[in-house]
């Protein structure tokens, strides 16, 4: 099932008229190591995790595999040391304090940690992320951090407003020509996201099926 689903998702990605590279992130939170292995065997390389402790267990068990790990969940300050040491990408940086901690705690031997700033594109009280008018200041502050590399932005729009939100994120990207990554789009709306410049799409249920209740 997982292999067939990956083929379907990649076919959906390819069906969108776009000239940029799009990378599929398999969102593997709450999924077993065996399920991740099946996806790996089908050629999937990029995996996204929300829950640190669960992710660390998978990373340990799969350390012999060629995997690019993305942390995509909310970040508490006490979690930054293990995130900095175990992940290749972090999508959910929403304040300078977190960026500074990740920079300080990233082992130099691992090279720079790729980070994205999470943008609260619809100004929702229930979601994390920077407001649009806060972006420029933090982008400038990140220039001084040498162990992380700001690559772009991530957003999770309101479901009833995703098309407009993605267009606004695309406009924001044009202001920062040195950045190359836009993480947006999930199972229901990834075509719209790709059409507006998404380079990373985060897909869970449409790859692994419905989640088991914890």
N, C-alpha and C positions, 0 to 999 in steps of 0.2 A: 504493500500500500504506500509506504513512504517513498519508495523509488518512483512509483507511478505519479504520485503527487508532486514530487520534485520536477518531473518532466512536464507536468501540466503548468506548474508555476513558471518555469523557464519559458514555456511556449507563450504564456500570457505576457511575460516581459518582452519577448521578441516581437509580439504582435503590435506593440506600441511604436509609433514612428518617433525614433529618437536617434541622435548621433553620438551620444555620450555613453560611456561604459556604465552598466548597472550591475551591482553586486547583490546577490541574494543572501540575506542573513536568516538562517533558520533559528527561530526563537525557541530555545530548548528548555525554558524554565518549566519546572515540574515534570520534565520528561526523564526517562531512565537513561542510564548509560548505554543500555542495549539499543534503545531507540536512536541515540546519537550515533552509535556504531553503524546501524543500518543506513542512516543518512550519509555517513562518511563513505561507506562502501559504494554508495550511489554517486559519489563524486562531490558531495557538499563539503565545503571547507570552512565557511564562516558560520559561527554560532553565537547567538545572543542570550545572555543570562541576566535575570533581574535580581535574584536572591544570592547574596555573596556566599554564604556557607554551603548551600547546595551546589553552587558553581565550583567552589574550591574542591569539593569531593570529586566532581566530574573531571576537573583539570588534572587532579592527581592520578585518577584511574586511566586517563587517556593521554598522559604526558608523552607517550611514545608515538602519538599520532600527529600528523601535520594539520593542525587546527589553528585558525585565527579566532581568538576569543574576544567578544565584544561585551562590555558591561553596559546595560541599557536601563538599569533601574535607578531609583532615587539613591543619592549618596549621603550618608551620614559621615561626619568627620572621623569617627572612630573606625570607619571601614576603609579609609583611604590607603593605609599602608599595604594591606593585602590586595587591594585593587591595583595599586601602582606596580606591584611585584608580579602579578599573575595574568594581567590582561594586555592585549595588543591595542585595543581601542576602548575609549570611554565616551559614551554618547550623551551623558546626562550632567555635564558640568553646568551649574546654574548660579555660581557665585565665585568671586575671586578667591575666597578662603579655600575652597575645595581645589581649585586649580593650583594654588600655591602649595598645598599639602601634597598633591599628586606629584608636582615638580620636585619637591624636596625628597620624597620617598621613593622615587623611581630609580632603581639601580642603573647606574651608567652602563653596565655591561649589557643591558637589554636594549640599549638605544632609546630613542625618544618614544614617549607614549603618545599615540594619536588621540586627540581629544576633539569633541564637538561641544558647542554651547547649546544647551537646550533652550529653545525660545517658546515662551507662552504666547503663541501667535494670536490667540483669541481672547487674551486677558481674562482667563478663567480663574476664579478664586480657588477652585479645587485642584488645580494643576501646578506643578513646579515649573520653573523656567524663568528666563529673563523677559522682561517686557521689551518691546521693540526699541524704545528710547533709551534703554540701558546697554544695548549691544556695543555701540561704538566705544564707550569707556572701557569695558572689560576686554574688548579686542586689543586696544592699545596697551592695557596692562599686561596682557599675556605675551607681548613682544619681549618682555624682560625675562621670561622663564625659559631656561635652556634645556631642560630635560623632558619637556612636553612639546608637542607640535600641534598648534591649532590648525585643524583641517577644514572646519566648516560648522554647520549647524544641524540640529535635530529638532523636530517638532511633532506634537501629537494634536492635530486639530479637532475641533468639535465635529462629530460625525455629520451633523446637518449643515456644515459650512466648509467642508474640506476643499472643495474646488477653489473657492475664494481664498482660503488660507494658503493653499499651495501656490497660488499666483502671487500672493504677497511675499511668501518665502523666496520665490524665484527673483522677485524684485530686490529683496534684501541682498541676495547673493551677488547681484550685479555691482553692488557697492564695494565688494571685497574681491577684486580679481585675483589675488594671490591664494584665495581659498578654493578648494576643489571638491568638497564633499557636502552633500545634502542628504541627510537621513530622514526620510519621511515616506509614508505609504505602508499600509498593512493589507491584509487579505481582501478587504472589501473595496479598497480605493487605490490600489497600487498603480493602476493604469493612469489615473489622473495625476498621481504624484510623479510618475516617470515623465509624463508629458510636460510637466513643469520643472523638470531638471533633477529629480531625485536620482542620486547615484547609489544609495543604499536603501533597500526595501526590507522591512522586518516582517517575516511571515511565520506564524506558529501553527494555528489550527489547520490551515489548508495544507500543511505538510504532514503534521503528526496526527491529525484527527482531534476530536474533542478531548479536553483534559479530564483526567480523573479527578474527582473531588478530593482535596486534602483532608 
